Amino acid sequence: MNSRSYDIAIIGGGIIGLATAMRLTQEHPDQRVAVIEKESVIAQHQTGHNSGVIHAGIYYAPGSQKANFCSTGGKLLRDFCDERGIEYEMCGKLIVAIDDSEVPGLEELHRRGTANGAEGLELIGPEELREHEPHVAGVKAIWSPNTGIIDFVRVSEAYSTEMRESGGDLITDAEVRAISTSNGDMRVETTAGDFSANNVINCAGLHADAVARMMGVDTGVRIVPFRGEYFSLKPESARLVNGLIYPVPDPSLPFLGVHFTKRINGSVEAGPNAVLALKREGYSKTSFDFGDAWGTLAYPGFWRMSMKFWKTGASEQYRSIVKSAFVKSLQTLVPEITGDDLHAPGAGVRAQAVDRSGALLQDFSIAETKGAIHVLNAPSPGATSSLSISRYIVDLAKESFGLGA
Ligand SMILES: Cc1cc2nc3c(=O)[nH]c(=O)nc-3n(C[C@H](O)[C@H](O)[C@H](O)COP(=O)(O)OP(=O)(O)OC[C@H]3O[C@@H](n4cnc5c(N)ncnc54)[C@H](O)[C@@H]3O)c2cc1C
């Protein structure tokens, strides 16, 4: 057997590619499966830079894939971690209306969350709110006991180990540069040499649209990278936050607004905002890549999106540059916070698919083309939902690639 020949090549060793590879190798041991990853280790991008929250499924439109994948995915994830002794903590979460004008939006979220099957949601008043979080200001809140925290890199490592134990290969330091088809086989050219595959699953996150284009696929969307910048609270200030504290978000945007997130290592993060990144993997304010920046700026959908959201975009940019504006947003939730409580800035970059009309895709987007499946939009709660997304992809692959039962 040629060791560089596979039945299925999965491009991208983030949490979704690895969850898919694990399920494929376990359910279809006859298939030779490889995960091809450009970095030297897995989970370096969205998966390794996310907030580490196991979402309960509150925000999402009932019936959407986000709602469906998140509610089942959260349970599957916790069962997976229980069986393997992977640490997580169901610390609960508050979504806080800071004044009466936010109460209708909060109540709508409560209705949505309940319709989505998020367990144990309660609408609580200011007294109970301060029993959970004594330093938070607000008039009403949703208490979600079924929200938790976890290290998604640790989860991805477990998926990767089980995938390899079931016969799959992980090929690192292999950036996919081109994909061509001949005699029904796909030739995947990488920086670590060429591979052939009968089928490809594109889980390339921030580069998913570029990988699809390598296969000649017009996806109708472009990934626009949005950096989410945050600070950590100094250890002596972490006492201001017990768990997860979120604002009522703007329903027209797929982002949740700056919030406080307790991490599984006990630290607390404040943020993230959402600013346009001029590099797909641009983790600092000065990150710039000509090709990525040009790709975004030359895309008509980007300008249509900018026309719709220019006010929000401008205020996010301002908050990114002026720390006191960032602190002011945090003070709406925790008035005692000052700039002196913050240190250790960090960032993640979200892969946000934008269509030609300028709409930000709110839901997951997974498309099939001949011999391939493409994960084109996998925003939050993608990590929480990784096991249900992988189940969906493997079911698609059974049909689409003609895999046996
Ligand atoms: C700031 C932020 C906060 C978030 N918070 C949460 C949260 O709290 N809870 C939650 O459930 N979800 C959260 N999410 C969403 C979640 O992180 C993503 O849905 C999930 O990580 C997507 O996984 P992925 O495997 O699709 O992408 P990624 O993790 O980005 O993986 C894609 C992989 O593809 C590789 N790749 C790309 N191009 C190539 C190529 N040409 N050749 C080879 N390899 C390639 C990359 O190196 C990368 O490893 C958050 C996301 C961000 C950015």
The ligand as a MOL file (V3000), in Angstrom:
LIG
                    3D

  0  0  0     0  0            999 V3000
M  V30 BEGIN CTAB
M  V30 COUNTS 53 58 0 0 0
M  V30 BEGIN ATOM
M  V30 1 C -12.0930 34.3180 20.0130 0
M  V30 2 C -12.9250 33.0630 19.9080 0
M  V30 3 C -13.6750 32.6300 21.0010 0
M  V30 4 C -14.4530 31.4730 20.8830 0
M  V30 5 N -15.0820 30.9820 22.0030 0
M  V30 6 C -15.7370 29.7970 21.9310 0
M  V30 7 C -16.2750 29.1990 23.1080 0
M  V30 8 O -16.1080 29.7070 24.2120 0
M  V30 9 N -16.9680 28.0490 22.9900 0
M  V30 10 C -17.1680 27.4390 21.7750 0
M  V30 11 O -17.8300 26.4160 21.7090 0
M  V30 12 N -16.6310 27.9570 20.6330 0
M  V30 13 C -15.9110 29.1030 20.7050 0
M  V30 14 N -15.3360 29.6370 19.5820 0
M  V30 15 C -15.5380 28.9380 18.3020 0
M  V30 16 C -14.6110 27.7430 18.1750 0
M  V30 17 O -13.3140 28.0350 18.6660 0
M  V30 18 C -14.5470 27.3310 16.6930 0
M  V30 19 O -15.8670 27.0550 16.2700 0
M  V30 20 C -13.7110 26.0790 16.4640 0
M  V30 21 O -12.4470 26.1910 17.1010 0
M  V30 22 C -13.5310 25.8600 14.9800 0
M  V30 23 O -12.6830 24.7510 14.8240 0
M  V30 24 P -12.0560 24.4220 13.4180 0
M  V30 25 O -11.3980 23.1020 13.5530 0
M  V30 26 O -13.0960 24.6080 12.3610 0
M  V30 27 O -11.0110 25.6200 13.1480 0
M  V30 28 P -9.5300 25.8610 13.6620 0
M  V30 29 O -9.3700 25.5520 15.0840 0
M  V30 30 O -9.1590 27.2360 13.2130 0
M  V30 31 O -8.6790 24.7990 12.8450 0
M  V30 32 C -8.4220 24.8950 11.4590 0
M  V30 33 C -7.0850 24.2350 11.2180 0
M  V30 34 O -6.8390 24.1910 9.8120 0
M  V30 35 C -5.4550 24.3950 9.6170 0
M  V30 36 N -5.2640 24.8340 8.2360 0
M  V30 37 C -5.7460 25.9600 7.6620 0
M  V30 38 N -5.3540 26.0310 6.3780 0
M  V30 39 C -4.6230 24.9200 6.1350 0
M  V30 40 C -3.9340 24.4500 4.9800 0
M  V30 41 N -3.9270 25.1190 3.8230 0
M  V30 42 N -3.2680 23.2690 5.0820 0
M  V30 43 C -3.2630 22.5600 6.2540 0
M  V30 44 N -3.8900 22.9900 7.3800 0
M  V30 45 C -4.5670 24.1500 7.3100 0
M  V30 46 C -5.0930 25.4480 10.6460 0
M  V30 47 O -3.7070 25.5000 10.9210 0
M  V30 48 C -5.9240 25.0110 11.8350 0
M  V30 49 O -5.2160 24.1620 12.7090 0
M  V30 50 C -14.5410 30.7720 19.6560 0
M  V30 51 C -13.7770 31.2030 18.5650 0
M  V30 52 C -12.9550 32.3140 18.6940 0
M  V30 53 C -12.0950 32.7010 17.5370 0
M  V30 END ATOM
M  V30 BEGIN BOND
M  V30 1 1 1 2
M  V30 2 1 2 3
M  V30 3 2 2 52
M  V30 4 2 3 4
M  V30 5 1 4 5
M  V30 6 1 4 50
M  V30 7 2 5 6
M  V30 8 1 6 7
M  V30 9 1 6 13
M  V30 10 2 7 8
M  V30 11 1 7 9
M  V30 12 1 9 10
M  V30 13 2 10 11
M  V30 14 1 10 12
M  V30 15 2 12 13
M  V30 16 1 13 14
M  V30 17 1 14 15
M  V30 18 1 14 50
M  V30 19 1 15 16
M  V30 20 1 16 17
M  V30 21 1 16 18
M  V30 22 1 18 19
M  V30 23 1 18 20
M  V30 24 1 20 21
M  V30 25 1 20 22
M  V30 26 1 22 23
M  V30 27 1 23 24
M  V30 28 2 24 25
M  V30 29 1 24 26
M  V30 30 1 24 27
M  V30 31 1 27 28
M  V30 32 2 28 29
M  V30 33 1 28 30
M  V30 34 1 28 31
M  V30 35 1 31 32
M  V30 36 1 32 33
M  V30 37 1 33 34
M  V30 38 1 33 48
M  V30 39 1 34 35
M  V30 40 1 35 36
M  V30 41 1 35 46
M  V30 42 1 36 37
M  V30 43 1 36 45
M  V30 44 2 37 38
M  V30 45 1 38 39
M  V30 46 1 39 40
M  V30 47 2 39 45
M  V30 48 1 40 41
M  V30 49 2 40 42
M  V30 50 1 42 43
M  V30 51 2 43 44
M  V30 52 1 44 45
M  V30 53 1 46 47
M  V30 54 1 46 48
M  V30 55 1 48 49
M  V30 56 2 50 51
M  V30 57 1 51 52
M  V30 58 1 52 53
M  V30 END BOND
M  V30 END CTAB
M  END
